[in-house]
């Protein structure tokens, strides 16, 4: 099973959007998140504000991050990340 491993405590992400390739983010500011667990699958949603680099260009983002994790051999792996920009007011 391919996936992105997460931190030592359950659902603590190394970074939000951990399955997005070639996206280098600074430490994000995260709003409180929601977590739902369905057996060996979990869905975590949080609002993240961060800056970083993508393909050599500086970016900043205010986005909703939804990660889907699957527990494999005792480890939670990020198997899907979905990013949605926060709508401007």
N, C-alpha and C positions, 0 to 999 in steps of 0.2 A: 504494500500500500504506500503510495507516494503521498506526502503531505509535509506541512511545516510544523515542526515540533513547537510546543509552547512552553512557557516558563514552569518553574517548579510547583507552584500551587495551581490547582485546576482552574483553567480558563484565564490565567494571567498571560496575556499575549506578550511576546517579545516586542511586537509593535503591531498596531492595528493594520489590517490589510496585509497580513503576513504572507498571503499567497500571490501577491502582485509582484511579478518579476521585474527586475531592473528599476525599481522605484526605491530611491534612498531617501528616507524621511528623517527629520530631526525628531527628538523626543516630543511626542504629541501631547497636547492638553486634551484629556478625555472627560466628557460629561459622564455622570453616573450611567451605568449600562444595565441592560436587562439580560437575563440568562434563563433559557428554558432547556431542560434536559429531557430527552426521550430515549431512555435506555442507554445505548452506546453512541448516541448522537446528541449534540448540543448546538444551540443557536444563540449567539451573543450579538447584541446590537448596542452601539454606543455612538455618540457624536464626537468626532475628532477634529481638532484644529491643529494644523501642522504646516511646516515648510519642508522643502527638500529639493532634490534634483532628479530629473527624469530625462534620460538621453542627453545629459550635459547641460540642461537648462534648469534654472531655478524656478520652483513652483511654490505656491501656497494653496492650502485647501481648507475649507470648512465643509465637512461632509458627514453623512451618516455611514457608518461602517457596520456591515453585517458579516460575521464569520460563522461558518458551519464547521464544527469539529466532529471527529469520529474517534472513539477510543479503541486503540489497537495495541494489544500486548501491554496494557496498563498505562499507555501514554496517549494523551489527547493530541491529535494531529489536525491542523487546519486543512480542510479539503476544499473549501470554497470561500472566496471573499467577494463581497459585492459593495461597491462604493457609490453613493448617491450624493451629489452636491446639495447642500442646504439651500433652499430657495431664498433669493434676496427679498428683503421686505421693502 
